[in-house]
């Protein structure tokens, strides 16, 4: 390998290391949990797998919209606080501080949600909400 090629390889490796250190490299989004809810029902969004054991006393919930994170709910010391916006009157904590309840689900709610714990070592947790409408009973006509 000639000197020019060796210099190019070295510079390429240095650029890759610098980008990674600067945080420019995009991290892959983990596979989200899938939650299905019927129109008009209440969707339960869990912050982490059911078997997860962690301190969820400080959690922020976000709506993912056009690759932006929009804060919709905060949990601080086990108490919930709604943020102003379209979900303000439909969000509450369910049984555990790790579960957010979204009431009166509409087709517009079919989105991605993100739960971020403020405790170290707990990863961001994505929840994809899918909304469906139950089929109506068929009618038989003579």
Rosetta blueprint (number, residue, H / E / L):
1 X L
2 X L
3 X H
4 X H
5 X H
6 X H
7 X H
8 X H
9 X H
10 X H
11 X H
12 X H
13 X H
14 X H
15 X H
16 X H
17 X H
18 X H
19 X H
20 X H
21 X H
22 X L
23 X L
24 X L
25 X L
26 X L
27 X L
28 X L
29 X L
30 X L
31 X L
32 X L
33 X E
34 X E
35 X E
36 X E
37 X E
38 X E
39 X L
40 X L
41 X L
42 X L
43 X E
44 X E
45 X E
46 X E
47 X L
48 X L
49 X L
50 X L
51 X L
52 X L
53 X L
54 X L
55 X L
56 X L
57 X L
58 X E
59 X E
60 X E
61 X E
62 X E
63 X E
64 X E
65 X E
66 X L
67 X L
68 X E
69 X E
70 X E
71 X E
72 X E
73 X E
74 X E
75 X E
76 X E
77 X L
78 X L
79 X E
80 X E
81 X E
82 X E
83 X L
84 X L
85 X L
86 X L
87 X L
88 X L
89 X L
90 X L
91 X E
92 X E
93 X E
94 X L
95 X L
96 X L
97 X L
98 X L
99 X E
100 X E
101 X E
102 X E
103 X L
104 X L
105 X L
106 X L
107 X H
108 X H
109 X H
110 X L
111 X L
112 X E
113 X E
114 X E
115 X E
116 X E
117 X E
118 X L
119 X L
120 X L
121 X L
122 X L
123 X L
124 X L
125 X E
126 X E
127 X E
128 X E
129 X E
130 X E
131 X E
132 X E
133 X L
134 X L
135 X L
136 X L
137 X L
138 X L
139 X L
140 X L
141 X L
142 X L
